[in-house]
């Protein structure tokens, strides 16, 4: 995967803020809604057997053909595309070089902060559907590694959580990142986790 060029370096805070602005200002019912969803979506693309060209997936960020943004000017479109491609390279590089750390949301509940993985998983499952992830090959393997993302990123999974105890939900959340990394390694066995540890970026 290509390394990010120095002239394209932008702080993470500014990058995420700008992308969130565009997604919220120009998105609709079928679009990705936030940076966390976009990161999950891009991570799924990285689990593909081959690298996809941007033309294959850029429009899918917004939904179907009729959902594409009506930009106020070409500068807006160019900036959004530039920002998304920067994030794409960051996500691919972190995954392929073993320093995978997804972007999750964090919310406060009764004075305590809780990690929210649902949006990331929604984006991941959307990317998985786009590339047909798990439709061919070892069905048992794909069911196993996709189970955590399906639990937190689909309506069927949310319904299933209603019958789970908190400890069970926590177990599946803890297995989310190792499962995604196993999936990426399935197609890219050269990936080796950096220091055998996984981290996450958190947005409030």
N, C-alpha and C positions, 0 to 999 in steps of 0.2 A: 504494500500500500504506500502511496506517496506521503512523504513527510510534509508538514505544513511549512510553507515558505516564510521566512522571517518577516517580510513586509506585510504578511497577512495576520501577524500576531495581534490579538485583541484580548483584553482582560475578560475572564469568564463572566464576571458580573455584568459588564457592558454587553457582551455577546448574548447572554441569556435574556437580559432586559429588552434588547432590541428585537430579538426573535419573538419573545412573548408579546410584545407590542403588535407586531405584524399578524401573528396568529389570532390575537383577540380582535384586532381592528378589521381584518379581512376574512376571518374564518366564518364558518356556518355550522349547521347541525352535523354535517358529515366530515368536518375537518378535524385535524389534530388541534388540541386546544391549548397546549402549553409545552414548555421546553422538556418537561419530564416525559410526556407522551412522545415527543419527537425523538428523544434520546432512545427510548425503547424501540421505536420504529426503525431508527437507524441501526441499532444493535442487531435487530432481526435481519436486516440486509447483510450485515457482516457475517451472519451464520449461513449465508448462501454458499453453494458449492463454487460459485464464480462471482467476481465483482460485477455489479450492475452499473450501467451507465446512468448518469443523473436523469436523462430524459425518460428513463424507465420508471422512476419513482417520484420525481419532483411533483408532478401533478397529483399523485395519490395523497400527498400531504393535505390537500384541500378537499378531496372526495372524488366525485365523478366530473365529467367534462363541464357540466353546467355550474359546478361549484367553484370554478377557477376565479381568482380575484379580479376585480375591476380596478386596476391600479390607477391612482390619480395621475401618475406620470411614470416614465420609464426609469427614472432615478430610483423610485421606490422598489420597483421590480428588481432592478440590478442589485440594489443593496440587500434585499431579502435573499436573493439567490446566492450572493457572495457570503452572507452570514451563515446560511444553511450549509453551504459547501465547506466552510471552515469547521462547523460543528461536525459535519460528516467525517472529515479527515481526522478530527480529534477523537471521535468515537471509534473509528476504524483503527487508528493507531493504538489507542488504549486497549482495545480488544485483541488485536493481532500481536501486540508486544507484551501481552500477559499482565498489564496493569489495569485490567478491567474494573471500572468503578462507575456504576450507573448513577443517574441524576434522579434522586427521589425528592418528594415533597415532605415537609414536616409541618405538622399543625399542633396547636396547643389545645389540650382538653383538660379542663379543671386544673389548670396550673402546671400540667405536665406535657412535655412535647412527645408526640407520637410520630413515628416514621410511617409515611403513606407510600405504598408501592403500587397502588391500584392504577394510577395514571400511567406509570411506566409500563406496566403489564398490558394495559389497553393498547398503548402504542406498539409494544412488541408483538402482540397478537395480530394487530393490523398489518404490520410488516411481514409477519409469518404467512398470513393469508395471501398477501401480494405475491410472494415468491413461491408459494405452494410448499412451504416447509412442512416436512413430515408426511407428505402424500406418497412418497416413494421410499422404499428401503425397509429397515427393521421397524415395524409398527410398534413393537413392545418397547424398543429403545426410545422412540420419539414420544410415545405416551408418557414414559417415565420422566424424561427431561423437560417436557412441556407442561407437566402437571402443575407445578407452582404458578407459572405464568397464566395458565388457563383458570386456575382457582381465583387469582386476583384480577384477571383482565377480561373476564367474560361474564355475561349475565348468569349463565349456568353455574359458574364458579361462585358468584356472589350469593346465589340461592343456596348452594351447597354449604357455604360458610355458616348459614343460619342454624345448622344442626351441629356445628362444631364447638368445642370448648376452646377458650382462649389459648390454652397450651398447644392445642392441635394447630390452630391458625399460626401461632408463633413458629412452630416446627416447620410448616410449609414456607413461611416467609424466610426463615433462616436458610432454607434449601434453594431459594430462588437463584441467587448468584452462582453457586456451584453448579446448578443444573444448566444454566445458560452457558457457562464456560465449558462444560462437558459437550454441549451441543456445538459450540464453535469449534472445539477441538476435534469433533467428529469429522468435519470437513477440512479442518486446518490443523493436522496433528503437530505441526511445528510450534504451535502456541504453547508456551510454558508460563504458568503463573509466576509473577514477579514476587520473590521471597515467600511463595506459597500463601500469600495473603490477598484478601479482597477488601476493597474499600468502597465507599459511596460518597458522592457529592450530594449535598442536601440543600434544597431551596425552601425558604420559609414563605 
